[in-house]
Structure formats: structure tokens, C-alpha cells
Amino acid sequence: MSVPVRNMAQGRNRDRWFFTGMAAACALTVFVGFAPTYYLKGITGAPEISPLVHLHGILATAWMLLFLTQTALVATHRTGLHRRLGVLGAGLAVLLVVVGFMTGVTAARLGVTPPGGPPPLAFLSVPLGTITAFTILAGVGLYHRRRSEIHRRLMLLATIALLAPALARFRYFGPGGPAVAIGGTCAFVIACLVYDRSAHGRVHPAFLWGGLFLMVSLPLRFATGRTDAWLSIAGWLTR
């Protein structure tokens, strides 16, 4: 095997395990963030949640586990099963978007907002912004499902887009909230960019532009919620 071909094979092998590792890190982040109020609420004594919120939690958990499974299947060269499960993943993504939208709007209608957070209508821009970022990244990623270099990067970024709510609940390194959600999400994206640069000598455009889109969208969600235009839209959505 020539040196260039051998290096390409080694690069693909590193990629497989990088994506699996990142998928595991995403799943762990969601578990740690939501453990006190969802996964371990029977132990922590957290308040009961509505059936809609529970359904949203089930779908989000299913996405994390399916994404981890999909990356592991690719890492172990079981691409046939990976493609078959991809159909399930597309359907799950649609359900996650629909139920996530309904959960956010219902919470705003009921006046639910994080402790110390903005008013419910203003805060609604945050969960709906998360769902929008996921929809765009996952949608484009699924469109490019036959172009693996684009597909896997955008699907990873779509999964990272879902981490903000879990990261905002991290109170192990301070008060949590927007700063941790934004900083933590950006740290995941930067890890992707650094890996690509280190492993391939350049950052793939899917990581570069998708990552920039995700990072820029984070503070915009909070800024948008303060505008009169958004408050009018939020009022209409929650009527």
C-alpha cells in the first residue's frame, strides 16, 4: 500500500472513532444535564412533568441513542444496517421537531420560564431557535446522505445543536444558564474544527460553515427574544 493511500485509510479510521466519541459525549452531556430533573427524578424528587414534556424527553433521548448507534455502526463497517436505520432516523427527526415546537409553545403559553430567565414570550425564541438550527442542519445533512463527508459532519452538528438546554442546566461549574449553554455548544463545535484541521490539514466546509451558523445562532436566539417583532410573533403562536 502506498503512503498516500495508507494515510487516507488511517484518516478514515480516525474519523469513524472521532464521530463515535463525539456522539457518546453528546449523549453523556444530555444525561448529565437532565439527570436531576428527568432521568433521575425518582431519586432527586423533582416535580412531575406533563405527558408532552415526557414525550419530548423520550424523543430527544431516542435521537441521542440512535445517533450514537449510527456512528458506531459506521465505525465497525456495518453500513448496510446504518442505511436502514437512517429511515428511522429521518422519521424521528421530524417527530422531534414537531414535538419540540409544541413543547416550547405550550411552555410559553403556561408561563413557564427558567429561574431568573426572561419572560415566557421572550424566552420562547430560545427553544424555537434550537429546533430551527437542528431542522436546518439535519435537513441539509439528510439531503446529502449519499455524500458521507458532508452528511456525517452536518448530522453531528445537528446533534450538537440540541445540547444547549442540557448545558444550561450544568450547575457544576457555576450558575449555568445562557453563558454555559453558548460556551459549551461552541466548545463542541470548536472541537470538530480542531479535529478536522489536525486530522486532515484543513477544515471541511460542512464543519466550517455549519459550525459558524450554529455558533452565531446561539446569541441571536436570546437577542431576538427582546425585539418587539418577536414578541408579536410569540404572542400569536401562544394564543
C-alpha angles and dihedrals in degrees: 000000000000120000096250092049092046091049091051091051091049090049092053090049091051089049093054094055094040091058092046091050092049091049090053091048090052092050091047091049091054092048094049093045096049100031096099096047103029123007096039100024090121087064099036095045093233117172120272118266131219122260089249093055090045091052089050089051092050092050094046091048091048090052093052093048093045092049090050090049092049094051091047091051091054091046090055093044095248094135095149093064089040090060093046092051088048089075089057089047093054091052091046090052091055092049091047091053095047096045092041090054091048092048093051094047093045092051091052091047090053092048096248116158134154116271108277091005130129122281115290097257092048092046092051089080089068102059092036089049089053091051091047093051091048092048094052096045095042092043094053090042092054090046088058094044091129092054099069098188091059097034099055094044094051093044089053091050090048089054091047088052088065094057099079096086091050093045091050087061093055103114096163094093101035138312096324117213131114097339093056092042093052096039094045094048091048089050090057091049093047089051088058092050093047092049093052092048092048098043100037106020092243140051113254111239090238091060093040101049096029091049093048090049091052095046094047092047093059101071090034090064091060094041092049092055091064096058125100090229092058093045088054091051092046091049090053093047093052099045 
